[in-house]
Amino acid sequence: MTSPLLPPVAAEVVADAVENLSARLRKKLDAAIEGCAAGADTATDGSVTVRFGEDAVVTLRPGPSGAVTEPGQAVCGCLLAPRCLHRAAVLGAAPLAGPPADEPAGEPAGEEAGSADGRRDEEAAAPGPAAREVRPADGSPAGPGAGGAGERPTEAQVRAGAALWAVSAEALAAGAGAAGAVVQAELLRAAHTARLAGLPRAEAAALRVVRGLRAARERHAAQRLTDLAAAFSELLRTAALLASGTGGPGLTGGGRRAYGAGGSLRVHGLCREPVLTATGYGGVVTHLLGADGARYTLSDVRPGGLARARGAGAASVALGGAALDHAGLARAGLRIAGASVSADGRLGAGKGVRAVPAPGAAWDEEPLASLFARPAAEAVRELLSQDAEPGLLGCDVRVVGAAGEHLLVREPRADAPLLRLRPAHPHPELAHTANLRRLAGCPGLAVRVLGRPDPDRAATLSPLAVGPVPGEAYTLRLPPEWRDRADLGYDRLQGGHFPDGEAPEPVLPGEPGPDALAASPLWRVRRLLETGVAGGRRSVAETARGPEPLAACAPLRRAGFGTAADLAAALVAEADRRPRDVFGRLTEASSEGYARAWLAAATHLEAARRSLVTASWT
């Protein structure tokens, strides 16, 4: 069991400790980890000790970074040290440290160090805009993911990808229930090899799988099999592309987000979004739009949790000496000289960056008005077709009513479907939920909405800001200083912000139509994949022997999902395959064939779900 009392430990240190154990001691490792997770004592010098009986004491002495990054920082007093069970158990019970990161050319404005795949370790901050080309100081193009992005993998990277594919396939075939400390150590060794080969994206994917396996084995309440299945899918897909020697731009990733020279920029504020993560980070992301329609973000995310998420909305902007706070920037503009921009549009605060405040634009003025010019269905189709987190879209809607904590709205066009607006963050101390409740109490209200489409739910939008609809009488009445927009995570709508009386036109009450995603039999494929993640290939094979197999083809084929039925059947067949040797004896089947079948079904399921979500907006 992972102990929060222990300092984080680098992946290669854990892998070395487990590899040095004898086969007999490896069998006892999981039980030893369970027994040492809660017995840690912290000394005044920062070292942490764990006692095993009277004769063995393991001492961890973290380095300046607060993590154990060298084998010599973990010592045991027993006679078998350093090849002892005690030392390996304590290292296995400690949290995993994030990969080291080199300093980027342009430091992100007010943002913590990034993780190896170009995202912060907390992984919950608002995503940036779509990737674009930026140019480093030497003028060479730098696409998404620095460090060789867009080039074919080297021989060392191909070998590292092949090793990562092999161990991840073994871990998937074993399942979370059997993927103990030894299997995890093999993944950590492969992750370290990937980092040495210059593959931080693959390393980060492997670390996410190991963390997910630990959480699943410890039965954490916050752990979902869906998340672990997604982590396995990302790891297997990345490793397969590397091992094949192919892959598109961004396959290698970047140790930290790479920033390049963006020249002079004129940006307009769109809105601000609070960030609150499960790992204790908090802050704000302000969304900006360039004069050419390019999208940018300015982040201020640091440790501090809820208090910082609430306070950062009014914090000063740490960019080139600009005398603005985030609340002002979301409604104003900036002129930036010597801009430092990452491939995903995040603005950095490099030494040569200079910024001065400039007048902003209203939502009904260009270039901001272009965000609301297209039907939502058309914008969603474009956003969900990208292999990235969806960006922001704008639309004009009319309030229908409430559905639990969600707000039902409809676009003012013929045959428009009911849309769900769900809180962008459900924390009760943030203003999202309360503001949606206020809006739900005013049926017929015309509202202009800026938000992010949910790629996993039918016709669902997570709104970040709202404003009045130009030309509508029954719409929001916001204060002039708010510049026609209310940030739903920070500004609180009051009674005076709503029009008097009732809507001039009656609003037909309605319920959302049938959810094509929820009603489809694709849940069978999802459950089959998650069964494999939890129990391994044996569990998948057993699903075919029940009275109603998960991989039953008939329901999938009747609904038109013939390819999903074929892939699910192929996965079950591969899971149940038991080859024989030349003497006719049963042998274990290769885990790689099973991993390929699992990955094929997972990739198709993701594409099918995206297609159904896109169709639900029309």
N, C-alpha and C positions, 0 to 999 in steps of 0.2 A: 504494500500500500504506500502510495506517495505521501511523504510527510512534509507539511509546510514549515516544520521547525528546522528542516535541513536546508543548507544553501544549495542553489542550483549547481548542477555538475555538467561539464561539457560532454557531448556525445562520445567522443573518442576515449575519454577517461573511463566511462562506464563500459564501453566495448572492450577495452584492454583488460579490465578487471575480470569480466566474465570469461573472456577467451583464455585467461591464465588459469582458470579452475580446471581441476580434473573432472572426468566424466561423472565420477561418484558425487562430487560436490555440486555439480551443476543440477543434479536431480533434487538436491535439497535447497536450491537457491530461492525458489518462490516462497517456500515456507519460512525461510530465514528472513526474507524481506518483510513478510507479514509480522514477524515477531519483533522487528527493530524499528518499525515506523513511528512509534510513540515514545521511545525512550531517549530522546535527545536532550542534552543540556548545553546551554550556551555560556561560554566563559566571558570574562570582561575584555579579553583581547580579541574577541570576535570569532574564536574557534568554537567548533561544535563537537561534542563527544557523545558517543553511544556505547554503553557498556553491555557486554555479553558475559554474564556471570562475573567471576572475580578475577579471571586471568586474562581477559581480552577486552581492550578498550580501543575503539576506532575514533580517531581524531581527524576532523576536517578543518583545514585552515584555508579559507577562501582568499583569493588574491584581491588586488585593488578594485577589480570590477564587481566584487561580491560573489563571484562564482568560483568553483573549483575547476581550474583549466589545465592543471598539470598533475601527473600521477603522484608526484612527491607531496602534493598538498593533501593527500589522503593516506594516513598511516594507521597501522594496527599493531598492538603490542604482543600479539601471539607469535608462536614459533614458526608458523607457516607463512607469515606475512612476507611479501605482499600478495602471495598466491593463496590467500585464505578466504574462507567463506564469509567471515565477518565483514571484511573490507568490501567485498563485492556486494553483499547484501545492503550495506549502508549506502553505497553509491547507487545501487538500483532503486532504493527507496527515496532518493533525493529527486527533486524536480529537475527537468532537463533545462539546461541553459540555452538561450538563443545563440545562433551562430555569430561569430565576430563580424563586425562591419567596418569597412574602411571609410574614411572621411570622404564625402562627395565634393565635387567642385563647387557646388552652390548649396549652402546649408538650407534645409527647409525652414520656412518661417515658423518659429515657435513649435516645432514638431520634434518628437522623440526620434531616436534612432530607428531605422527601418530594419525589418527582418530580411532574410536572404532572398526571398522571392519578390522583393520590392514592396512589401506591405509590412506594416507594423505588426509586432507579435500579437497584439490584442485582436487584430483582424476585424474589428467592428467599426472602425471609423468610416465615415461616408466615403464612397468610392469617388475617384476623380473622373474627369471626362474621358472621352475616348482618346486612344493614343494618337499622337501626332509626331511628325518629324521635328526634332530640335537639333541645333548644331552646337557642338562643343566649341571651346575656344579656338581649336585648330581649324574649324570650318568643316570638318568631316561630318557626314550625316550620322545621327545616332537615333535609331528607332527604339521601340519599346524594349526595355531590358538591355542594359549596357553589357559590355563584355562579350562581344562576339555575336550579338543578336543579328539574325539575318544570314549568318555564315553557316556552312555545314559543320557539324561537330567534328572535333579532332579525333585522332585514334584513341587518345587517353579518355576522352569524353564518351566515345562509343563503348569502350571497355567498362567504364564506370556505369554507364547506362545499362549494359548487359548484366553486370553484377547486381545492380539495384532491381532490375526486373526479376532476376532469379530469386532473390531473398523476399521480395514483396509477393511474388507468386506463392512461395512456401508459406508465408504468413497468412495469405488469403485462404489457402487450402486448409490450413490448421484451424482458422477461425479465432475470434477473440478469446473464447474459452480456453483454448490450448496455446495461445500465443503468449507464453510467459516471458520471464526475464531473458531466457536464452534466445528465443526468437527475436525479442526486441533488441537484444545486443547485436544480432546479425544485421538488423535494419539500421542500427546506429553506426555500425562499421561501414556499411554501404553508403550511408549518408555522409560520413566523414570523407570517404573516398570520392564521393561526388563533389564535395567542396574543394578538395585538393585538385580536382580536374577542372575547376572553374564552372561548376554547375550549381549555383546557389538555389535556383528554383527547385531542382530535384531534391536537394538537401532539405529544403524547407518542407516539401511535400512528405518526405520520409519522417521528419520530426513530427508533423501533424498526425501521421498515422500512429506513431509510437505513443504520443500523448492520448490519442483517441483509444488505443488499445488499453492503456493503463486505466483511463477513466471508465471504460466498459467493464473491465475486470473488477474494478473497485465499486461498480454500481453507483456511480455518481448520479445524483438526481438530474443534473443539467446535461448529462451525456445522452445523445440520441443516436440510434443506429443509423438514421438517415445521414447524420453528419459524418460518421465513420465510413459509411459506404461512399459518400462523396469524396472523402479524403483518399480512400483506396483507389477510386476511379481516377482522380487527378494523378496520383503517384504512378499507377500502372500505365496511364496514357503517356505521361512524360517519359518514363523509363523505356517504353516500347519505341517511341519515336527516336530517342537517343540511341538505343541499341541497334536500330535499323540504319542509323547514319543519316536519317532524313529529319525533316521538321522545319517549320516556318520560323519567322522572326520571333524573338522573345523566348525561345525554347530554353536557353541557358539561364535566363534571368539576370539579375544584378544584385550584388552584395548589399548595396543600398541604392535607393532611387537615384539614378543619374540625372544631373541637372546640366543643361546646356545653355548657351547664349541665345536669348530670345529677342534681342534688339530692343527697340522702343515699342511700348504697348500702351493702348488706351483701353481701359476696361471699365465696365459698368456693373454695379452691384445688382444681384438678383435676389438673394435671400441668405439667411444664415441658419445653420443646422446644429443643434447640440449633439455632442458625441459622448456617450457613456458606455463603457465596455465592462465585460465581466471580470477583467483582470485589473480593475482599479484605475483605469485611465479615464480622463474627462477633458472636455474642451469644446471647441467650436470649429466648424468648417463654414467659411463664407464662399458662396458660389458667385462667380463673376462671368461676364460675357464680353468678349472682345468686339471691337468695332467691325471686324470681319466675320463675326458669328462664331469664332472659336471660343470654347468654354475653358474656364480656369477655376481653380480653387485655391484658397488661402487657409491653411490649417494652423490651429493652436491647440495641440493635444498633448497633455502631460499627465503624469500620475496625480491623482487628487480626487478621482471619483465624482460623485454627484455634486459636491460643493464647487468643484472646478468647472464642471459642465454648466452649472447655472451662472457662475460668475464670469466665465470666459466670454459670454455673449456681449459684455460691455467692456472687455479688456482692450487695451491699446493694440493696434496693428503693428507687428514687428516686421516692417518691410520698408527699408530705405529711408527711415526717418519720417514716414508719413504721419501727420498729426491727425489721426483718425482712430476711432475704436471700431470694433466689428459691427456694432449696431449702426454706426454711421456709414461704414463702407457698404453694408448691404443695401443702402438706399442712395448712395452717392457713386463716385467714380474715382479712378486713379490714373495718373499719367506716370508711367514707369520708364526709366532710362536704364539701359544695361540689364534688362530683365534676365533672371535666371529661371528657366522653365524646365520641368521634367517632361518625359514623353507622354505622361498621362495628364498634363496640364496643371500640375501643382507649381505654384510660384515659390521660389526660394529666396532667402535673404542673404545672398552673397555680398562680399565686401564692396563690389562695384555697383550694387543696385541702389538707385535713387528713385524716390516716389514722392509725388505731391498730389494732394487732393484735387479733384476736378468735379464739375457738376455731373450728376447722374442722369439717367433717363427713366421716364415713367414706363410702366409696363405696356402702355399703348403707344409708345414711341419706339422708333427703330434705334438700335437693332433688337431691342427686347421684344417688340411686338411680333417678330417673326416666330417666336416660340409658341405663340397662341394662334398662328394663322392656319395650321393644318388640322384636320380631324384627328382626334386622339388615336383612332385605329391605325391610321397611316403612320403616325409617329411611333406607336408601339411596335408595329411591324418592323420598322427600321431599327429601333433600339434593341429588340430581342433577337434580331438576326446577327448581332455582333457577338463575338466570342469574348465578352467582357461583362462586367456588372452594368446593368442598364443605367443610362444617364437620366437627365431630367426632361420632363415634357410638360407643356402647358395646355390647358383646355378651359373652355367656358362651360359651366354646368348649372343646373337648377336643382336645389335641394328637394328631395322627396321625403325623407324621414330617417329614423334611426333603425338599426338592426343590431341590437346588443351594444357593444362598444364601437360599432362601425357606423358610418354615415352613408346613406344611399343617395345617389345623385344620378342625374341623367343629362346628357348633352342635348341642347335645343335643336335637334334635327330629327327628321322622320326615321322611325324604326330604330332609334338609338337604344342600346341596351342599358339596363341599370348597372351603375358602377359602384363599387364599394370603396370608400375612403377609410383606411384603417390607420391608427396612430403610427407615426414613424418611429416612435419609441414609447413603450407602454408604461414607463415609470411614472407613478402618480405625482411625483414632485416636479415633473416637467409638464408643460402646458398643453401638450398635444391632445390628450384625451378630453380634458375640460373644454378646450376650444371646439372640438368636434361635437360635443354634447350641446354647446351653445348654438352651433349652426343647425343641428338637427331639430332644435326647437323653433325653427323659422322656415316651415315648408314653403316652397315657391321662390325662395331667395335665389337670385342670380349671383353666382360666385365665379370669379376667375381663380383657377387653382394651378399651382406649380408643384410638381411632385415627382416621385420615382415609381414607375410601374413595378409591381411585384411579379417576378418571373415564375413564381411557384404557386400562384393563386389566380383563378379566373377573374378577369375584369376587376382587378384590385389595384388601387393606387395609394401610395403612402405620401400624403401631402406635406410639403414643407412650409408653404406660404399660401395665403389667399388674399384676394383683393376685389374691389368692385369691378363689375363688367361695364365697360364704356357704353353709354347710350341706354342703359337699363335704369328704370326708375326704382324698382324694388330690388335694391342691391345694398351692399355694405356702405357705411358712411364712416370712413376712417379719418383720424385727425390729419391735418396737412403735414405735420412733421413725420408721419409714417410713410409719406410718399406713395400712397395707394397700395400698400402691401402690409400684411401682418405676418410676422414669422411665428408659425404655430408652436414652435418649441420655446419661445421666449415671450412674445407679446400675448396678453390675455384679452380676449374679446369681452366687452361689457355691453350692457343693455343699450347704451347710447350709440354703439357702433352699428345698430340694426335699424332698419326703417320702421316707421310707425304703421299700425294697421295690419291688414292682411294682404296676401298676394293678389294682384289684380286679376289673375287667371287661376281657376281652381287647379290644384295639383292632384292628379290621379294617384291614389295610393298604390303601391306595387311591392311585390316581392321579387327578389332576383330570380331570373329564370333558371332552368336546370343547369347545374354546373357540369359542363361537358368533361372537365378534368376529373372531378370527384365521382361522377357517374360512370366513367369509363372503367373497363376491367384492367386497366394498366396497373391498378393496385396489386394485382397478382404478381406482376413482374417485379414491382418494387419490393413486395414482401419476400419474394424468392431471393432477390439479391441481398436483402438485409438478413435473411436466414443464413445465407452463405457467409456473410461477414461475422455473424454471431457464432455459428456452430461449425463452419468449415464445409468442405465438400461432402462429408458424410451426412450432414443435416440436409443439404440440398438433395442428395440422393434419396433420403427418407421421405421427402415431400411427395414423391411420385407414388408412394405406397399407401397413402391415406385414402379415405373414402372420397375426398374431393381434392385432388392434387392442385397445388398452387399453379403448376405449369399446365393446367388443363387448357388445351388449344381451342376447344369449341367456343367458350365465351369470348376469347380474344378474336377469333376469326369472325364470329357473328357481328362483332362491333367494328370490323374492318381492319383489325390490327394483325394482319397475317404475318408480317415480318416479325413482330414481337412474339407471336406464337411460335414461329420457327426457332427464333433465338432462345426462347425459354426452354423449348424442348431439347435443343442442342446442349444447353447448359446442364440440364438434368441428366441427359445421356452421358455427357462427359464426366459429370460428378460420379456417376454409378459405374463407370468403366473400370474394369479390373483386368488388366492384361496378364498373360501367362508367359513364363520363361520357356526355354527350349525343352525343359523337362515336364512342362504342363503344370507347373506350380504357380499359384496366384502371386502376383507381385504388385507393388504400389505403382499406380499410374503417375505419369509426370504431372507435376503441379502447373507447369507452364501451359499445357493445353487447356486445363481447367481455367486458368487465369485469363487466357485469350477468350474463351467462351463467356466468362463472367463480364469481361470488359466490353465485349461486343453487345451484350444485352444491356449493360448500363449506359453505353453511349447512345444506343437507339432509344432507350427509355427517356433520356434527357431531351433528345431531339423531338420525340413525340409529345412530351409534356409542353415543351416550348411552343410547338405548333398549335396545340389545343388552347394554350393561354392566349396566343396571338389571335386565334379565331374568336375567342370569347369577347373581344373588344368590338367586333363588327356587328 
